[in-house]
Amino acid sequence: MTPAAFQSSASISCAHCTHDFPVQLTHVVLPDTDDWTSLQTDDFNRVVCPHCRHDGVIMAPFLLLHADRQYGTCFITDCSQLSHDQQSQLVHHLRDRLYAGLEQLGLDPVELNQVGVTERYEMVILLVQRTADPSYN
Ligand SMILES: [Zn+2]
């Protein structure tokens, strides 16, 4: 189950019918979880409009904790257009969500040695797909 600290509520407008509806977005992904699997299949933060059934993936910022639990990757849309301070604020915010969520889950805390930032969604997908492949080292 995804802890509350990993999620936020938002209201979005359907790209197809412009109907507004509430969604729950996930901002932290742990290794070996349903969220991790949904990233592999491109279903992470996928939402369906209750009005017209149009579906799409919401490109909300999130932090991916790597399988070694020492490194993280933050996906932030258009992060190259943010200032260094804005980027680092967002990374800190996501990292705090990670720490709070681990506590809620009763899991061991992690110390992130390094957090990378990318705005390339396909790189994140590649990362989770490679980690799932036992032949990848
Ligand atoms: Zn719709």
Residues whose N, C-alpha, C, O or C-beta is under 5 A from the ligand:
A	BS01	ZN	C14 H16 C17 T18 H19 C49 H51 C52 R53 H54
